[in-house]
């Protein structure tokens, strides 16, 4: 502090630095060491891992958290402006080492994490928002600082839902997360959770024990097996914190910052050998194939990033590039439920289509679907309700859907693989087969009385005769001859067709969106 032009600056700058030391200390050496012991970082450490070097500009550095003895403690939430691969983003992180990363209910205005400053900042500047989540949500200790109980019905949620319609929102769950913080993780366009530390729940194990008398481990209650595989609350799982941050960076590279921008293209790309398409897919509907390998093959080399790979596995969804341009990729996966749409896959498809539509990304759908899942359990689960939601999303989309008809397309499940939008197109492979329902099942339904009335020794022959009759009428070539599907192509030409169509779409003027 020597040689200051005005000595009066000295105590002011000393106080500034004293408070900066408190802020940078997070919850103090012991609590920070405990986080490091569990392979978890502090909020500021996580931000610095994700942000481009030297780009983090912190806002709200000197906010404090109440303590029992009145001493100064850092904020439970760290936020500010940063750059990720040279693009601006608003970023916020809960600091579990400070009162469990509670949402800051003691403040007259939240810094973020559940509405608040950083969300409003992102919305105002129309830049992406990245939230690194690891907090308890509410806290009785912080609530005590208010001095009165808040009526929850009066709590604002602005601008969390507005953000979803205007800018890109990415979230990562990097440790135990409960209450409002857990709900915030799902309110995003993409979410990831770590397998080693991530878990989330409406109420944690102590709350469950109090309410239900049930002792349960935090991972059994809300780990990746629950929320990535079963509930679908979180999209992807990551092995650890560094893996999760790498996933955020990769997804960030595919998507525009807001709905008034186009997805970023890349100038350098390479293609896979398209001869492999014939090796991956067998034309016989009785043979399974690797739908993920098909998407990897058609997309630019190493460009396909799968979203929600462990949930609703009869449908595969992800972002990729074809000749450097971003495309949303969907494929029926006949290895699971024979490719049928069930509740989980319908919800997964709906969310992904809405993501692509929101950010102006055309969709290529590799269809091989026997229909909606049938059976009493599917009916009880509401497969028609949720399947109709998937159907509505794809039919309402304002981006083109390029349906690549790989093999089967039957019933309402088939309707959910395409769009009647004027820019949409149907490209069929010679292996394709479609109709209201598969011929064998249709014959059984339509001619059940005749088949049941036939002598047992003649039933099989009668069914075969009826099946051949309808097979002759249902040849896809008849549909192609009558232009009910736009083009029949060699499967090895698929990538070339899609490249031309995707470039054509991105050459269009960008439709305006409301602010």
N, C-alpha and C positions, 0 to 999 in steps of 0.2 A: 504493500500500500504506500510505499515511499514515493516521494516526488509527485504526489497528486497536485494538480493546479489549485485545487481548493480543498484544504484539510477536512472540511465538513463532510466530504464524500467518504472518508475512511470508515466511520461507524456504520454508515448506510450500506456500504459494500460488504463490510464484515458481516452484518446481519444477513444480507443476501446469501453470502457463502455459507454461513452457519445453517441457514434453512435449506440450502441446496444439499448440504451433507446429510441432513435428516431425510430429505426426499430420496436421495440416491441410496440410502441405507435400507430402503424397503421396510421389512418388519424387524430389522436388527440382525446382528450376526448369528444368533442362535436359531432364529426362525428361518433365515436364509439357508443356513447350513442344513437344517432339517429338510428343506425343499430339495437341495442338491443331493442329499442322501437318497431320496426317492427318485432321482434322475429327473427332477422337475426344476425349471428355471423360474426366476422372478419375472414379473411382467415386463420390466424394462429390458432384461436380457433376451426375452423372446422377441420383442419388437426389433432389437438390434440384429438378431439372427435373420429375421425375414426381410428387413428393409435394406435397400442399397446402402453401402458403406457411407457414412457421413450425411445421410439424407434425413434422418429423423429430427424433426423440429417439435419439441414437446410443448404442449399447451396445458396449463393447470398444474405445473410442476410443484407449486408450493401449497397446494391443498393438503390439509391435515385430517387425521382421524382421531376422534376422542379416545382418551385413555383413562383408566381408573384413577391414576395418580396425577393426572393433569399434564403429564409430559407430552412433548411433541412426537407424533408418529406420522409416517408418510401416508399418502393417499392409498386407498384400496384399489384405485383404478388409474392407470397411466394411459395417456392418449396424446395424439398430435397428428402432424402431417409427415408423410414419408414418401419415398419413391420405391417402386418395385419394378425392376428391369426398366428403369428410366421413366416410368409412368406414375403420376401422382396418385396417392390414396390417403384416405383418412384411416387411422388405425387406433385401436383401443385394446387394452389388456387388463384383465383382473389380476390383482396381486394376492395370491393365496397366503403369502407370508404376513399380510397385514389384515388381521381380523377376518381371515378366510376369504378375502376378496369381496366382501359384502358390497352391495350396490350403492352405498353412499346415501342412505335414506336420511342421514343427519344434515345433508346439504340442502339449501333452498332450491338448488337446481342440480340434478345429477350431471356428472361429467360424461356419463355414457354407460353402456352395458344394458340398460333398460330405458330406452329413450334417452334424452339428455343432449348435452352439448355436441359431442362428436358426431352423433347421428344427424343433428341439425346442420352441422358444418358440412358433412358429406352431401346432404340434400341441397344445401344452398349453393355449393360450388359444383354440384353434379359430378362428383368424383366417387370412385368405389369406396366401400367401407369394409375393413377387415377387422374382425373381433376375435381375440384370443381369450378363450373362456376357461375359467377355473375358479369358481366362486360359490359361496353358500347362498347367494341370493340375499334374502333378508337376514337381519341379525338383531337379537334382542338387545345386545350391547349398544348397537348404533341406534336402535329405536328409542332406547332410554335417553339418548342425547336430544331427541326431539322434545320429549317431555309430555307427549300425549299420543294416543294411538290414532293412526291414520285410517280413514275409511277407504278400503281398497277400491270401492266402486268409483271413487273420485280420482284415482291415480291416472295420469295421462299415459298414453301409449304413443303419442306423436313423437317422432315421425316414422316409427318402425315399419308400419305397413305402407306408408307413402314411399319409403325408400325402396321397397321391393318392386314398385312400379316404375321407378325412375333411375336407379343406379344399381350397379353390381354390389351384392352383399355376400361376403365369404366368412365362414366361422370355423373355428377349430376348438374342440374340447380337449384340453391338455391335462386334466386332473379331475378330482372330485368336483361335481357341479350339481347344484340343487336349486329348486324353486324357480324364480324368475330368470336366473342365469341359464338354467337348463332349457326353459322354454325359448329363450333368446337364441340358443344355438340352432333351433329348427327354423327360425324365421330368417332364412337365408336362401340364396340360390344354390349354394354348395356348402356342405358341412363335412368335417372329418373328425374322427375321434381316435385317440391313441389306445392301443391294446394294453400297454404296460401300466398306464395310470388313469386313462380316461374312464369316467363313469358319470351318468347323469340320472336324475330322478326328480319327480315332483316333491318328494320328501325322502330324506336319506334314512339309513338304518335306524338311528335313534327315534325318528318320527314314526317309522313303521312299527317299531317295538312299542312305542307309547300308544299308537292307535289300534294295533292289531295283536299285540303280544307276541309278535313273530321276530325271532332273531334271524337276521340274514346278512350275508356278506355284501359289501357295496358293489362288487363286480357281478355277483349273482343277481343283484337287484337292478343294476343299470349299466353293465359293461357292454363291450362291443357285441357279444353274442346276443344280448337282448335288443339293443337299439340299432345295430347295423344289420343283423341277420333276420330279426323277427319283427320288431315294431316298425322299422324303416324311418325312425325319427332322425337318424344320422345317415348320410349317404355312404361314406367310405371309412374304412378303418386304416390306421397307420401303425407301424410297429412301435414307433416312439415319437417323441417331440420333433426331432429333426426331420423325420420322414413326413410327419404331418405338415410341417412348414414348407417342405419341398412340394407337397401336393398342392398347397394353396398357391404357390408360385406358378406351378404348371397350369392349373385351371385359370389363373389370372391371365396367362399368356393367350388363351383362346378367346376371351370375352372382352367386349368393349366396356369402357368405364360407365357409360350411361346409355339410355335408349335412343339417344340422338346420334350415336356414333356407330360405325360399322365394326365388326370384329377385325382385329389386326391380322393382316396377311403376312406371309413370309416369302422372300424372294428365292430362297434356296431350298430345294426339296429333292427327294429321290423316290422312285417308284419300285414296288415289289414286282416280281415275276408273275404276271397275270395267268400264266399257264397253271399256276398252283391252284387257282380257283376250281378247276376241274378235278384236281386231286383231293381238295378239301370236301367238296359236296358230291355225294352220290345221288344220281337222279331218282333212285328208288326211294319212295316215301317210307319204306320199311327199314331203311338204314339211317342211323343217326350220324351227325357230323358236328364238327366244332364250330359253332357260330362265332365265337370270339376270334378264332383263327381267320375266318372269312372276313371279318371287319378289319383286322390287322392287315390282311393281304390287300384289300381294295384301297385302304387309306395310304397316304404317303408313308414311307418307311419310318417306323417308330413314332408315328404321330397319334395313334389312337390311344385316348385316355378314357378308361371305362369308369362310369359313374354308377354307384350302387351295385357293384358286382355280386354282393352276397345276399341281396334282397330281391324278391320277385324274379327268380332266375330263369323263368321261361321266356323272359324278354331281356335282351342286352341293350344297354344304352350307353352312349359316350360321345365325346367330342374328338374330332380328328381333322385332318386336312387332306384335300385332294388338289394337287398342283398348287400347294401353298395356301389355298383358301379354306377357311373354317367350314365344316359341315357337321351337323348333328347326325349321328349314326345309330340306327335301331335295328335289331335283328331278333326274329323269333329263335328260341333255342330249344330244339326238339329233344335235347337230352333231359329236360325237366318238364314234367307234365305233358310230354309230347309237343311242347310249344304252345299249349293252350293258355289263354289269358285267364288268370285267377284274380282274386282281390289284390294281392300284393303287386303282381306285375301290372295290373291296370293302373293302380295308384302311381307306381314308378313311371310308367309310360306317360301318364297325364302330367306329372311334374316336369319331366324332361321336355316334353313337347312345349309346355308353357315357357320353360327356360329359353328354348330355341326361338319361339315366337316373340318373346319379349325383347331379345337381343338380335333379331333379324338374321337368324342362322337357318339356311335351308336344311331340310331333313331328307336323308336317304334311308328308306325302310326296306330291309331285306326280309320279305315275308314268307313264312312257312307255318301257317297257323291252322289247326283243325277246328278252331272256334273257341267259344268260352268254355271254361272248365265245367263239366257236368257232374251230377251226383248230389246226394242229399246234403253233404257237408258244404259243398260249394253254394247250394241254394240257401242254406241257413246263414252263410257268411255274407250273402247279398251280392253274389258275383254279377248279377244283371245290373244292379245299381252302380257298382263301382266300374264295371266294364263299360257301362253307358257314359260314365264320366270320362274315361279314356277316349271313347269314341267322339264325344262332344269336343274335347280339347283338340283332337287332330283335325276334325272337320271345321272348327272355328278358326284354326290357325291362319294367319295372313301371310305366312311364308310357304313356299311350295314344298310339297311332299313328293319325292320321287320314289314311288313304290317299285322295288325290284322283286318281281314275283319269282321266287326261287323254286318253291314246290307248291304246297297246299294253300288254299285260301277259301275258307268255308264260313257261312253264316255271318252273324254279327261280329265275330272275331275278325273276319276278313275285312269288314267295313272299317274296323279300327286301325287298319294298316295303310290307309290311303286318304286322300282328300279330293273333294270336288272343286277345289280352288282352280281357277283358269290356268295358273302357272304350273300346277301339278301335272305329273306324267306317270304313266305305268309302263315299265320296261319288263318284259316277260322272258323267262328262259324256256327252252323247249321242255324242261322237266316240270313245268307248272301244271297245276290242276286246280280248278276252282268251281264253285257253284253254291247253291243254297246249303247243301250238306253233302258229305261223302256219299257216293253211290250206294255202297253196301248198306249203310245205315238208313239211307232214304228208301231203299227198296223194302227193308224190314218194316219201316214205319208206314209206307203207303200201301203195301200189299200184305199186311199182317194177316188179314182174314183169309185171303187166298192161300197163303203159305201154311197157315195153321190147319186149313181144311184139306190140304193135300195129304195123301198117304205118306207116312214117314219115309218110305223108301224113295219117294219122288220129290220130297221137299227140296233137297239140295240141288237137284237138276233144274227145278222150276226157278229157284233163286238165281242160279247161274244164268239161265236164259233171260230173266228180267234184268239182271245186272248188265249183261252184254248189250241188251237193247238200249238201256239208258247211257251206257258208256259211249255208244256210237253217237248219241245225240248230244253228249256233253263234251265232245272234243274241244280243247282250247283253240285249235286251229279254226274251228267254225267262228269262235269269238273274234279271233284276229282277222279273219276274212271279212267280218262285218264291222270292223273298227270299234269294237267294244273295249279294246285295250290298244294303246297307241303303237307299240312296237314289240316285235319278237327279236331277241338278240342272242348272239353267241355269248355265254357267260364271261368269256375273256374280254369282251368289249365293254363290260359294265363300267369300269373305271373311266374309260374314254368318253362314254356318253355322259356320265355324271360330271366330269370335268367341264365339258362344254356347257351343260345346263347351269352349273354352279357359277361359272364365270358370267354367263348371261344374266343371272339373277343379281350378282353384285354390280353389274354395269347399270342397273336401274337406278333412278333417283331414289334417295332414301326417303321413305314416308315420314311426314312430320308427326311428332308426338307432343301431347300437351305437357307443359312443365309440371 
